[in-house]
Amino acid sequence: MGNAYNFNMDPEQIDRLVLDTIKFHCADTIYFKDKDSKFLWNSQQHADQLGAKSPKDMLGKSDYDYFPKEFADNAKETEERIMASGEPILNIEEEWERDNGETRYLIASKYPFYNEDKEIIGTWGITRDITEYKLLEKELERSYKKVQRLARVDDVTGLYNRRYFYENLERVCNIYDRREGDTTFSIIAIDVDDMKYINDQYGQPRGDDVLRHIATSMLNAIRKSDICFRTGGDEFAVLLPDCDKTAAVGIAKTIASNVSDQSIPVADSKYEKVTISAGISTYVKGTDISEIISAADRKLYKAKRNGKNQLSY
């Protein structure tokens, strides 16, 4: 059989081996401090982390010798609370801005340090560098937000998509259902006139240019509280909170003017004028989403039947 562990070792020898193992081989930083938060004992990893020559070189120094003042102030305050209460404080997240501009993320657990008479003579703690995990967490968070945005945003126009239109419309309906008084909101349903002609004649990339032009025209006409959506191939919508029919008509007319006032390049030295048809519906207390959308669509179809390039309300 292999070498057997020697259970007859002197306990003091075991203590020394354990202490040396912790001091020189622990990947986490370990430190003991006196009541003034000055170092009494440090692990090798702690010295390496802070650029000290050795653990002995840190004796009598404090966090103020190695960390920014704000970081050291926070650490000292935590240690004073521990000494006053006798209770440890666990899993403290710390952010360390280093002199080279690098940010390191740490998580620390700190405890009261007792003498033989059970009197608190300082604090001790264990800190782990979690920078890699934190950066991964931030990257995952960015990716999640990007996915969330892509799930809500139309990639051609940059406007919100049909799904998000319905989500917002339902939310706004619920708000106005509970409101007292006669405040209301409106929606504008928009359809690009003769979009099939543009796509067939000049190709989809030019058609996408037209869609982006419509989106820009909408965004330049709305108020800060309004939201624009692309709800289909050549279909758009605007949600107008706190907006009655009269105000909605004014905004719709501005959008239509913005669209038609500028010719769109569709080929070499060739431009086309684009127009839209639009229908408006205004919320009446008690109506549901389908009724509001249907009303706007009926008005839109009426504008189409009446010759396009017009507004029906």
N, C-alpha and C positions, 0 to 999 in steps of 0.2 A: 504494500500500500504506500501512498505518497506520504509526504511529511505531515505529521499530525500536529495540530495546534497545541502549544505548550500551556495548559491551563495552570501550571504551577509557577507561572511567571509572577514576579513581585508586582503587587497592585500599583506601587509607585512607579515601577518601570512601565507598566501599561499606561498609566496616566501620562507619563512623559511621551510615550509613543503616540498616544491619541492626540495630545496637545500639539506635538510636532507635525503630525499628519494634517491636523486642521490648519495649523499656522502656515505650512508650506505647500499644501496640495489642494486645499479647498478652492473651488472655482468661484464661489461667492466671496465677497469681502466681509471680514469680521473685525470688529473694533470694540474696544472698551475705553470709556472716558470717565474722567473725574467729575466732580460737581460743577466745575467751571467749563465743562465740555472740552477739556484738553485730553489728548490721547494718552492712554496708559499702556495700551497693547494693541497691535495691529497684525493682521495676517499679511503674508507676502503678496497675496493678490491685491490687497488694499494699497500697499506701497507701490506695486506695479501700475495700478490704475491711476494713481495720483502723481506718478513720476518721481517718487521718492527713491533714494538710493537703497534703502532697506527699511524694514519695520522700525528698527532702532532710531533711524533718522527722523521718524515722525513723533517720537516721544516728546510730550510737552507742547506740541503744536495743536492746532485746532482746524476746524473746517474753514475758518477764515484765511488760513494759509494756502488753501488749495482750491476753494470754490468761490464763485461770485458772492458778493455780500448778501444778496436776497436769498440765495440758496442756504448760506450759512445761518442767516437769521431764522429761517424757517426750521432748520434742523435744531438750533439751540432752543427755540420756543417749544418744539415737540419734546425735547429731552427734559426741559424744566417741568412740563406737564407730567411727564412720567415720574420724575422724582417727587413731585408734590402729591401725586395720587397713589403711587406704588403699583400702578397698572400699566401693562405693556400696551403699545399701540402698534397694530399689525397692518401689513400691506399698504404702506404709505407710498403713493406714486410720486416720484420726483423727476424733475426735468432739469438737466444740467447743460447749460450753454457754455461750451468750452472756448478757450481763447482763440482757437483756430477756426471758430465759426461752426464747428460741428455740434449737434445736439445729441446728447445721450439720455436715454430714459432708464430710470432705476426704480426698483420696488424694494422698500425697506421694512423690516420689522424690528422694533426697538423695545428694550426691556430694562427694568431697574437692575442695578448692580449692587449686590449686598456684600458686607463683610462678614466675618465669623459671628458677630453678635446680631446678625439679621438687620443691621442698619444700612440704609441706602447711602452709598458713597459715590454714586455716579450712574451711568447707563452703559448698556452694551447693545450692539445690534448686528444684524446680518443684512447685507444689501446684494441684490442680484441685478445685473445689467440686462434689461429686457429690450434693448434698442432694436434688435432684429425682429422681435415679435411685434413691437410697436409700429415699426415701419411697415411690416406686413399687414398689420391691422389697418393702418392708414391707407395702404394701397388697396386693400379689399374694400374699404369704405368708399374710396374714390371709384372703384370699379362698380360697386353697388349703385352709387349715385348716377354713374354713367348709364348703367343698364336701366335704372328707373327713368332717367331722362329720355333714353331711346324708346322706352315703352310708351312715353307720353308725347313725343315730338315727331313730327313728320320730317323725314330726312331730306326732302326736296326743298321745302319752303322754310323750314325752321319754325313753323307754327305748331301749336299743339294739335294732336290728332283727334280723330272721331271718338275714340274711347274716352279720352280725357274730357272732351266736350260733354259727353253724357254724365261723367262723374261730377263735373262742375255744375252742370245744369240741375242735377238732382240736389246737390248741396245748396245751391242758391234757392231752389224751390222750397226746401225745408226751412231755410232762414226766413223767407217771406211768408210762409204759412204761419209762422209763429209771431210775426211782427204785427204790432198794432198800427192803426192809421192807414193812409191811402198810398203809401210808397209802393212802387212797383219796379219791375225790370223788363227789359225787352231783349229779343234776339233778332238778328238779321241773318237770313239765309241768302247766300249768294251763289250764283252759277255763272261761269264764264260763257259768253256767247260765242258760238261757232268754234269751240275748242277742237272739235274733230277735224275741221278744215285746217287749222294750224298744224296739228300733228300729221295729218295725211300729206299736206303740201310741203312741209319743211322738216318733218321728223320730230321724234320725241324730245331730243335735247333742246330744240328751239321751243317746243311746247313747255318744257320745264322752265325755260327762261320766262315765259309768259306767266306761269304759276308764281314764280318768285316776284315778278312785277306786281301781281295782284296782292301778294302777301305784304310787300313793302307799301303799297298804296293803302292797304287796310291799317297797317301799323302807324302810318303817318297821319291818319284821320281820327284815331280813337283817343279816348281819355286814358289816364293812368290806371283807372279802375277797371277798364274794359279788357276782355281777353279775346284773341283771335284764334281760329281753328281752321285747319283743312280737314273737311269731313268726308271727302271722296275724291275721285279723279280730278274733276274740275269744279268741285263744290266746296264752299267755304261757309263759315258761320262766325258771327260776333256775338258775344254775351255782354250785355250792357246793364250792370247793376245800377239801381237807383236812377232809372232812365225811363221816362214815359214815351208815348208814341211820337209826340212832337219832336222831342230831342233825338229820338232814334232815327226819325226821318232825316233830320239835319245831318247826322253822322253818316247815314247811308248815302246821301247825296254827295257828301264830301269824298267818300270812298269812290263812288262812280266817277266823279270828276277827276280824281287822282289817276284812276285807271285810264280813262279815255284821253286825257290831256297829253299823254306822252306816247309816241309811237315806239314800237318795240322792234329792234333789229332781228330779222328772221333769216336773212341770207346776205351775201355780199351786196352792199349798197341798196338793200331792200328792207323796207320797214312796213309794219302792219299796225293799224290802230286796233286796239282791243276794247271791247265793252263788256259790261256785266248786266245781268238782271238780278233784282233783289226783292225779297219779300220780308215784311216785318210782322212779328207778333208780339204783343205785350201781355204780360202776366195779369191774370185776374184771380183773386184769392180763391183757392179751392181747386184750380185747374192743375192737372198733372203734367208730367214731362211730355207724354205722347201728344196731348192736346196742344201744348205750346209749339212743339215741333211741327205737327200737322198743319196748324194755322199758318206758320211761316212758310211751309212748303206750298200750301194752296195759293198764298199770295205770290210766291215765286213763279209758280206755273202760270198764274194769270198774267204776270209780267211777260213771260215767254210767249204766251198765246197772243198777246196784244202787240207783238212786234219786236220784243227784246229791247235791250238798252234802256230799261226803265225800271221804276220802282213801284211796287204795289203794297199798300198798307190798309 
